[in-house]
Amino acid sequence: MNPYEMTLDDVLTRIENVRTRVNQHQIIKLVAVSKSVDTDAVELMYQNGQRAFGENRVQEFKRKSDILTELPLEWHFIGRMQTNKINQLIDLRPALMHSCDGLDMAQEINKRLAVKERKMNVLLQINSAKEDVKAGVEANQAIDIYQQIKESCPNINLKGVMSIGAHSEDEALIRESFEKTFAIYESLEKDGASICSMGMSNDFELAVECGANMLRLGSVLFK
Ligand SMILES: *Cc1c(COP(=O)(O)O)cnc(C)c1O
């Protein structure tokens, strides 16, 4: 038996249990973060029905997607972006880039997309927990910056927001950071935002409770 069948099943059940309690109509998309496993594990997870995978380094994204090019996978980029890797990322045609950390980065990406006459789906990362080690825009500037990106970056399809929950044992703090992100997401829905990417292995049930519709799960799936 495929070793990941049970873990995927378990995780989907846990998501469904929360989802049906808080929002019957919400569809939740699972991105399996494969950064700490190799392509054999991705392939096994694909055989269980998982299609979307996330990588946080452009080099690894390229290596894995090259090896698995025959499979109809959907690759997401979730890592910190370096300016000198933007062209490479564009060429990999990610389904979604989760981690645009501000207006400057958006404009850099837009410039390179324009040269290549391409578009890319992008999320604005919000540092809702206000932690120095985390990338992203401050919550109180997020709506402004979101709108500036929409206006000044025609080659970026801005799809919504991404955030990493507070790094804490205190559930109330994590909840607060998720609620902050979700409130921003909600007020951006009129501007076409449709994705609220938040929730990782340690806090995904809470994220669903707070309105996440995209989860990025690594260790809980590939253990
Ligand atoms: C690694 C990573 C994840 C997945 O983390 P787990 O705790 O393994 O689920 C999600 N999002 C980002 C941005 C990551 O870097």
The ligand as an SDF file (V2000), in Angstrom:
LIG
                    3D

 15 15  0  0  0  0  0  0  0  0999 V2000
    7.3420   24.8480    4.7060 C   0  0  0  0  0  0  0  0  0  0  0  0
    6.2190   25.7470    4.4570 C   0  0  0  0  0  0  0  0  0  0  0  0
    4.9000   25.2950    4.6300 C   0  0  0  0  0  0  0  0  0  0  0  0
    4.5590   23.8940    5.1400 C   0  0  0  0  0  0  0  0  0  0  0  0
    4.9800   23.7780    6.4630 O   0  0  0  0  0  0  0  0  0  0  0  0
    4.5790   22.5000    7.3640 P   0  0  0  0  0  0  0  0  0  0  0  0
    4.6780   22.9990    8.7510 O   0  0  0  0  0  0  0  0  0  0  0  0
    5.5720   21.4530    7.0300 O   0  0  0  0  0  0  0  0  0  0  0  0
    3.1940   22.1230    6.9980 O   0  0  0  0  0  0  0  0  0  0  0  0
    3.8730   26.1770    4.3470 C   0  0  0  0  0  0  0  0  0  0  0  0
    4.1080   27.4360    3.9330 N   0  0  0  0  0  0  0  0  0  0  0  0
    5.3590   27.9100    3.7640 C   0  0  0  0  0  0  0  0  0  0  0  0
    5.5540   29.3110    3.3040 C   0  0  0  0  0  0  0  0  0  0  0  0
    6.4530   27.0810    4.0260 C   0  0  0  0  0  0  0  0  0  0  0  0
    7.6930   27.5560    3.8680 O   0  0  0  0  0  0  0  0  0  0  0  0
  1  2  1  0
  2  3  1  0
  2 14  2  0
  3  4  1  0
  3 10  2  0
  4  5  1  0
  5  6  1  0
  6  7  2  0
  6  8  1  0
  6  9  1  0
 10 11  1  0
 11 12  2  0
 12 13  1  0
 12 14  1  0
 14 15  1  0
M  END
$$$$
